[in-house]
Amino acid sequence: MKKPDPEMIDDQNPEWTEDMFRRAKPARDVLPPGLQAKLGIRRRGQQIAPTKIQTSVRYDADVLAAFKADGPGWQSRMNDALREWLREHRPTFR
């Protein structure tokens, strides 16, 4: 293991121990709500009636890359594309 550079040691901010990591709490649990808002820390509330189902699906790399290439929202765009396909191929699908 490499020895620490004495010039880089900060006595005011010592390296964390395993015990410090175990006792650490998330910022959202210890910071006041006003500061959390300024820092952009947000909580998502519990869904009353979840409309989405989490699953695991494998897609070809090029298909996934094409949806991701347009940036955030790619999962919603993929959902919309699948819904459109169902409308065209399953007349009973709304």
Secondary structure, DSSP 8 states (H G I E B T S, - for coil): -----GGG--TTS----HHHHHH---HHHHS-HHHHHHHT-------SS-----------HHHHHHHHTT-TTHHHHHHHHHHHHHHHH-TT--
